[in-house]
Structures are given as C-alpha cells and as structure tokens.
Amino acid sequence: MCKIDTCVNAVDIGIQEIHLVLDVTRAAGQGGERKTIFFTPPFKVLKRAQDKRIKLVRSETRINSASFCKD
C-alpha cells in the first residue's frame, strides 16, 4: 500500500497528474512460492486509485510519451 499512499499524498498536496507505473512496482504481501497473501486486497488499492484519479499505467506508455523521446 505504500506506493499508492505516496500517490495519494501527492494528489492531496496538489500535484495535478499522478501515474502509478504498474510493471515496475509490486504489491506488498507475504507467502510462499505458490501462495501470496496481500496486506491490502488489490480491489481496495484499485478503488483508492480511482477515487483520487491516479492513472494506472505501464512503463512503455510513459517512456513513449516522454519529451526526450520526441524528435
């Protein structure tokens, strides 16, 4: 939940556009090789992101739109 908390805090201090890059983060959890127990259920993380208008993206979408990639 700490990544989403960071995004929520950014929204709360007035940053207009927040992106959580999904393929370079992972959910906090515990468990063995075949079973993971998430500390916060994924649906609650998704709801919190939606409520705060945090955009969930993949890294290639941010890299492809970065200004240093444009001619």
TAJO-V366288 format. One record per residue. OMEGA is omega as a letter, one per 20 degrees, with the letter a starting at -180 (* if undefined). Layout:
BEGIN
{{OMEGA} {OMEGA}}
END
This chain:
BEGIN
{{a} {r} {r} {r} {r} {r} {r} {r} {r} {r} {a} {r} {r} {r} {a} {a} {a} {r} {r} {a} {a} {a} {r} {r} {r} {r} {r} {r} {r} {r} {a} {a} {a} {a} {r} {r} {a} {r} {r} {r} {a} {a} {r} {r} {r} {r} {a} {r} {r} {a} {a} {a} {r} {a} {r} {a} {r} {a} {a} {r} {r} {a} {a} {a} {a} {a} {a} {r} {a} {r} {*}}
END
